[in-house]
Amino acid sequence: MPITYERDDERRRIVVTTIGIVGLDDMLAVVERQATDGTWQYGMLYDSRCVTSVASQTDVRAGLKHVETLSREHGRRGPVAFVTTIPAAFGMVRMYSTLAGQLHQAVEVFRDIGDAERWLASRLTGSEP
């Protein structure tokens, strides 16, 4: 399975690790699970350092549309941090981040897992950098 999903209720965080080829349906399933589990406001950390695929612009827009639909039902989604070392994937997540920001969603992309964890922790405690 290309995705692991670890829920930490104490820290109000979900860590999603993606490996290999990950498609749009895989990512939509993660988002759907977050909503149905009642953890929509939890922070999400996507560790995609071992992914070998890159989302298309169409996939990015479809994912954002799905999040927007779920947000109408569940409220504002918690902060989302993506970590990737693939330049093309970084660019796609950066585009997603920009579009999500227009919808008042906190999404950021990082190359370093420590930076992502610090950003996410600051967002969850309200001490934004």
C-alpha positions as CSV (number, residue, x, y, z in Angstrom):
1,M,0.0,0.0,0.0
2,P,1.5,3.4,-1.0
3,I,-0.1,5.3,2.0
4,T,0.1,4.9,5.8
5,Y,-2.2,7.0,8.0
6,E,-1.3,7.6,11.6
7,R,-3.7,9.5,13.9
8,D,-2.4,11.2,17.1
9,D,-5.3,12.5,19.1
10,E,-3.2,13.9,21.9
11,R,-1.3,16.2,19.4
12,R,-4.4,16.6,17.1
13,R,-2.3,15.5,14.2
14,I,-2.4,13.0,11.4
15,V,0.8,11.9,9.7
16,V,0.3,10.5,6.2
17,T,3.3,8.8,4.6
18,T,3.2,8.2,0.9
19,I,5.5,5.9,-1.0
20,G,5.9,5.2,-4.7
21,I,3.2,6.0,-7.1
22,V,0.3,7.8,-5.5
23,G,-2.8,8.8,-7.5
24,L,-5.6,11.2,-7.1
25,D,-8.0,8.6,-5.8
26,D,-5.5,7.7,-3.1
27,M,-5.2,11.3,-1.9
28,L,-8.9,11.8,-2.0
29,A,-9.4,8.8,0.1
30,V,-7.1,10.3,2.8
31,V,-9.0,13.5,2.8
32,E,-12.3,11.6,2.9
33,R,-11.1,9.6,5.9
34,Q,-10.0,12.7,7.8
35,A,-13.6,14.1,7.4
36,T,-15.4,10.9,8.3
37,D,-13.2,10.3,11.3
38,G,-14.2,13.6,12.8
39,T,-10.6,15.0,12.6
40,W,-11.2,17.7,10.0
41,Q,-9.6,20.3,12.2
42,Y,-6.5,18.2,13.0
43,G,-3.2,19.2,11.4
44,M,-2.1,17.0,8.5
45,L,1.5,16.2,7.8
46,Y,2.1,14.5,4.4
47,D,5.5,12.9,4.3
48,S,6.0,12.4,0.5
49,R,9.7,12.2,0.4
50,C,9.5,8.7,-1.0
51,V,6.9,9.4,-3.7
52,T,7.9,8.7,-7.3
53,S,4.9,10.4,-9.0
54,V,3.9,14.0,-9.4
55,A,0.3,15.2,-9.4
56,S,-1.0,17.0,-12.5
57,Q,-2.6,20.5,-12.4
58,T,-5.9,18.8,-13.0
59,D,-5.4,16.5,-10.0
60,V,-4.4,19.5,-7.8
61,R,-7.5,21.4,-8.8
62,A,-9.7,18.3,-8.3
63,G,-8.2,17.7,-4.8
64,L,-8.8,21.3,-3.8
65,K,-12.4,21.2,-5.1
66,H,-13.0,18.1,-2.9
67,V,-11.5,19.8,0.1
68,E,-13.7,22.8,-0.5
69,T,-16.8,20.7,-0.7
70,L,-15.9,18.9,2.5
71,S,-15.1,22.2,4.2
72,R,-18.7,23.4,3.5
73,E,-19.9,20.5,5.6
74,H,-17.2,20.2,8.3
75,G,-15.9,23.8,8.6
76,R,-12.4,25.0,8.0
77,R,-9.8,22.3,7.6
78,G,-6.9,22.1,10.0
79,P,-3.4,23.1,8.7
80,V,-1.7,20.9,6.1
81,A,2.0,20.5,5.7
82,F,3.5,18.6,2.7
83,V,7.1,17.5,2.6
84,T,8.7,16.5,-0.7
85,T,12.2,16.6,-2.2
86,I,11.1,16.3,-5.9
87,P,11.2,19.7,-7.5
88,A,8.2,19.2,-9.8
89,A,6.1,17.9,-6.9
90,F,7.2,20.9,-4.8
91,G,5.9,23.1,-7.5
92,M,2.6,21.4,-7.7
93,V,2.1,21.6,-4.0
94,R,3.1,25.2,-4.0
95,M,0.3,25.8,-6.6
96,Y,-2.1,23.9,-4.3
97,S,-0.9,26.0,-1.4
98,T,-1.5,29.3,-3.2
99,L,-5.0,28.2,-4.4
100,A,-5.9,26.9,-0.9
101,G,-4.8,30.2,0.6
102,Q,-7.4,32.0,-1.5
103,L,-9.9,29.8,0.2
104,H,-8.5,30.7,3.7
105,Q,-6.9,27.3,4.2
106,A,-3.4,26.9,5.8
107,V,-1.3,24.8,3.4
108,E,2.5,24.9,3.1
109,V,5.1,22.8,1.4
110,F,8.6,22.0,2.7
111,R,11.7,20.1,1.7
112,D,12.6,19.4,5.3
113,I,10.5,17.3,7.7
114,G,11.6,19.2,10.8
115,D,10.6,22.6,9.2
116,A,7.2,21.1,8.4
117,E,6.7,19.7,11.9
118,R,7.6,23.1,13.5
119,W,5.3,25.0,11.1
120,L,2.4,22.6,11.8
121,A,3.0,22.7,15.6
122,S,2.9,26.5,15.5
123,R,-0.3,26.5,13.6
124,L,-1.9,24.1,16.0
125,T,-0.9,26.1,19.1
126,G,-1.8,29.4,17.5
127,S,1.7,30.9,17.6
128,E,2.1,31.3,13.9
129,P,5.6,32.3,12.7
